[in-house]
Amino acid sequence: MTAPTVLAAETPSLVQSVDWLAIAPVVIAAAVGLAVLVADLFTAERNKPVLGWISVAGLAAATATLIPLRAGDRSTFCLTADPEACSYTADHFTVVVQFLVLAGALLTALLSVTAVRDTRMPPGEYWFLLLSSAAGAALLPASRDLATLIVALEVASLPAFALVGMRRGDRLSSEAALKFFLSSVTATAVSLMGVGFVYGVTGSLHLTQVADRLEDVPGQLDTLAMAGVALTLVGFAFKTAAVPFHFWVPDTYVGAPLPVAGYLSVIGKAVGFTGLILVTVIAFPAYSQVWGPALAVLAALTMTLGNAAAVRQSADRPNSAVRLLAWSSVGQAGYLLVPIAAAAYSERDQIGSTLAYALMYAAVNLGAFAVAALVGRTKPLHRISDYRGLYAERPLAALSLAFFLLCLAGLPPGIIGLFAKVTVFQSAVDAGLGWLAVLMAVNVVIALYYYLRWTALLFRAPEGAPAGADASARTKAPWPVAAAIVATAITAVVLSGAPQLVLRVASGSLFAQ
């Protein structure tokens, strides 16, 4: 009769407490998304705009909950037999990426308030999808097991497919959504196969346990482990738009509503780079000889092809401004890959350079899309030539866009862009990747051409229309769009004046010890 008592005493409890504060950013974004979807059913058509403001408030609240997490010392959903193996960890890495994701989603929401109304997109569905994707993107940096990583990746991605195709009846939008969906699903399937191989070799999905067990893989399983490592990286490389997984980017950005294109260019990339960092430097350090050279080659191909394609964009071609931003984002992805590749040859703290660069890139790239959304209200063809003489029509918007482009180019007064590039360059040099550092320098010079060409166009005299002929171009900007431009411009100026606010991320230890 005492046997059950002994068994119960020896069996570890599966009941654990949940750290609700640690998971609050994700929970709030998801809960507000569900609330908006339900509220849409009972809200009169004339009151639908309030759903957008509820979403903005929800994202602001989710971002604010990161303040008590800044110590970076929380974990939850841990194994009772191994408290060090947790599925959710809110360390400094998590907090930085969640801030990037949620603040970026907040700016996207501000841009979307006007876009949803003007393009007659269904508001309930739009806001639910945006908040759901933001929740998945916020979950991913905290994920510390492969199953949660893949789930978070799909929660961030699946709503994005629908957001791209949200403009009903638009052929370009539907085509872009289909291309994005099919290619992404294929990449995810390959990653799932890789995860299966890794689990078969290690018997665990938790990243720390996987890392330990990959240190001592039996010889007959070594090839399977290497294949699993390589295949797992594919899905995340797709999200970063790394070559040759980049082919969806130009058409998707052109077909998507501009706020969604901006969202994909920043938050979509953050999802990919976060996943790459977690699986490489935490789970697969034992196979750095596999992923290190592969990511270095991907970085080289990505920055080179992205910049070469951006240079070729014709100023008078419809959607050339959006395509240039799309190809520019591919080139920038190459720079972001450099520190991750360098981590294979040196300390994993090199990846702080990727986060520092990503924070700069997020602010200025979303700002550029915000100005594009403003200009597109009166010039819907989105041509680069439409920006000629913008300073004469909208001086503050022109100055803001010029500053964003200079930051992306790494030229003064965009000091933060210059410093971020130097940090990435230094990570390659420190890792002994001199050839990659030289190639990056060459690509930075190539990128100067198209960034400066666009910047110069802003200040040229408008083409021969008489004064007052285009009065619509001088109409007052919607205040949510103006607020997004002002917020990103102020952020870029502050970071250029005090670059240490971001660059300290590159020098500290981001992961829980």
Salt bridges, closest charged atoms under 4 A:
ASP19 OD2 - ARG74 NH1 2.87
ASP40 OD1 - LYS48 NZ 2.96
GLU45 OE1 - LYS48 NZ 3.75
ASP91 OD2 - ARG144 NH2 2.72
ASP118 OD1 - ARG117 NE 3.31
ASP118 OD2 - ARG377 NH1 2.60
GLU125 OE2 - ARG168 NH2 3.95
ASP170 OD2 - ARG167 NE 3.62
GLU175 OE1 - ARG171 NH1 3.16
GLU175 OE2 - LYS179 NZ 3.07
ASP251 OD2 - LYS179 NZ 2.59
ASP251 OD1 - ARG323 NH2 3.19
ASP386 OD1 - ARG383 NH2 2.91
GLU393 OE1 - LYS379 NZ 3.51
GLU463 OE2 - ARG388 NH1 3.53
